[in-house]
Amino acid sequence: MKVECIGKGFVYTWPGGQITLEPGKPIELSDERAQRLLQKAHGRVRVVEDAQEPITIEPGHPHARPVYFVRQSVGAIVGPATVDFVAQVGEGPTAQYWLCVTHEGNWAFVHSIWLRSKKQFDTQTTLTPVDLIRK
């Protein structure tokens, strides 16, 4: 069974061995040892489930066209962005696709549902901030 600590790391010692647990670094233990650890360190350790869906990550093509996408934080379509990596989560008709892109020097992870065309980017109306009307 795989377990990892939550919060601050610690050392777990038992007769005949010890392990160092750190957040984000799952450790494989026998089921019996993992159950004892979960009982003793309740709230400080959790079970880590293996991913059920296969994930495939590939580098983006070096000559790929730039992409445009909706950025929720600004409420607009932004771009152009360079595709660095493409990820597929799952298989078949239920597969989901993610892009890791570089936009204005920063990375962004974009789900395929947020991709837009250059035409949509060029023809979008800009949002104009307005003052609230108060009586």
HUWO-V150295 format. One record per residue. N is the residue number from 1. RES is the residue in one small letter. SS is DSSP state (h for helix, s for strand, l for the rest). PHI is phi as a letter, one per 30 degrees, with the letter a starting at -180 (999 if undefined). D_CENTER is the distance of its C-alpha to the mean C-alpha in Angstrom with 1 decimal. Layout:
n: {N & N}
res: {RES & RES}
ss: {SS & SS}
phi: {PHI & PHI}
d_center: {D_CENTER & D_CENTER}
This chain:
n: {1 & 2 & 3 & 4 & 5 & 6 & 7 & 8 & 9 & 10 & 11 & 12 & 13 & 14 & 15 & 16 & 17 & 18 & 19 & 20 & 21 & 22 & 23 & 24 & 25 & 26 & 27 & 28 & 29 & 30 & 31 & 32 & 33 & 34 & 35 & 36 & 37 & 38 & 39 & 40 & 41 & 42 & 43 & 44 & 45 & 46 & 47 & 48 & 49 & 50 & 51 & 52 & 53 & 54 & 55 & 56 & 57 & 58 & 59 & 60 & 61 & 62 & 63 & 64 & 65 & 66 & 67 & 68 & 69 & 70 & 71 & 72 & 73 & 74 & 75 & 76 & 77 & 78 & 79 & 80 & 81 & 82 & 83 & 84 & 85 & 86 & 87 & 88 & 89 & 90 & 91 & 92 & 93 & 94 & 95 & 96 & 97 & 98 & 99 & 100 & 101 & 102 & 103 & 104 & 105 & 106 & 107 & 108 & 109 & 110 & 111 & 112 & 113 & 114 & 115 & 116 & 117 & 118 & 119 & 120 & 121 & 122 & 123 & 124 & 125 & 126 & 127 & 128 & 129 & 130 & 131 & 132 & 133 & 134 & 135}
res: {m & k & v & e & c & i & g & k & g & f & v & y & t & w & p & g & g & q & i & t & l & e & p & g & k & p & i & e & l & s & d & e & r & a & q & r & l & l & q & k & a & h & g & r & v & r & v & v & e & d & a & q & e & p & i & t & i & e & p & g & h & p & h & a & r & p & v & y & f & v & r & q & s & v & g & a & i & v & g & p & a & t & v & d & f & v & a & q & v & g & e & g & p & t & a & q & y & w & l & c & v & t & h & e & g & n & w & a & f & v & h & s & i & w & l & r & s & k & k & q & f & d & t & q & t & t & l & t & p & v & d & l & i & r & k}
ss: {l & s & s & s & s & l & l & l & l & s & s & s & s & s & l & l & s & s & s & s & s & s & l & l & s & l & s & s & l & l & h & h & h & h & h & h & h & h & h & h & l & s & l & l & s & s & s & l & l & l & l & l & l & l & s & s & s & s & s & l & l & l & l & l & l & l & s & s & s & s & s & l & l & l & l & s & s & s & s & s & s & s & s & s & s & s & s & s & s & l & l & h & h & h & l & s & s & s & s & s & s & s & s & l & l & s & s & s & s & s & s & h & h & h & s & s & l & h & h & h & h & h & h & l & l & l & l & l & l & l & l & l & l & l & l}
phi: {999 & c & b & b & d & c & i & d & d & a & c & c & c & b & e & j & l & a & b & c & c & b & d & i & b & d & b & d & b & d & e & d & d & d & d & d & d & d & d & d & c & e & i & c & b & b & d & c & d & d & d & d & c & d & b & c & b & b & d & d & d & d & c & d & d & d & c & b & a & d & c & d & d & c & i & a & d & c & l & d & b & c & d & c & b & b & b & c & c & i & b & i & d & c & d & c & b & b & c & c & b & c & b & h & i & b & d & b & c & b & d & e & d & c & d & b & d & d & d & d & d & d & c & d & d & d & d & c & d & b & d & d & c & b & c}
d_center: {23.4 & 20.2 & 20.0 & 18.3 & 19.5 & 18.3 & 19.2 & 21.8 & 22.4 & 25.8 & 28.2 & 29.3 & 32.8 & 35.0 & 38.3 & 37.7 & 34.3 & 31.5 & 27.7 & 25.5 & 22.4 & 19.6 & 16.3 & 13.4 & 16.0 & 17.2 & 20.8 & 22.8 & 26.0 & 28.8 & 28.6 & 31.6 & 30.3 & 26.9 & 28.7 & 31.0 & 28.2 & 26.5 & 30.0 & 30.9 & 27.6 & 26.8 & 24.0 & 23.0 & 21.6 & 19.4 & 19.3 & 16.2 & 16.1 & 15.5 & 13.1 & 15.6 & 14.4 & 14.7 & 11.9 & 13.6 & 12.5 & 15.4 & 16.5 & 17.5 & 21.3 & 23.1 & 25.3 & 22.8 & 23.7 & 21.8 & 19.5 & 19.7 & 17.2 & 17.4 & 16.0 & 16.2 & 17.1 & 20.2 & 20.9 & 21.8 & 21.1 & 20.3 & 20.8 & 21.8 & 18.6 & 18.5 & 16.2 & 15.0 & 13.0 & 12.8 & 10.8 & 12.5 & 11.4 & 14.7 & 18.2 & 21.0 & 21.2 & 18.2 & 15.8 & 12.9 & 12.2 & 9.6 & 10.9 & 10.1 & 13.3 & 15.6 & 17.3 & 20.0 & 19.0 & 15.4 & 12.2 & 10.3 & 7.6 & 10.0 & 10.4 & 13.9 & 15.6 & 15.4 & 17.2 & 20.8 & 24.0 & 25.9 & 28.7 & 26.6 & 25.5 & 29.2 & 30.6 & 28.4 & 30.3 & 29.5 & 29.0 & 31.9 & 31.7 & 34.6 & 36.4 & 36.7 & 40.2 & 41.7 & 45.2}
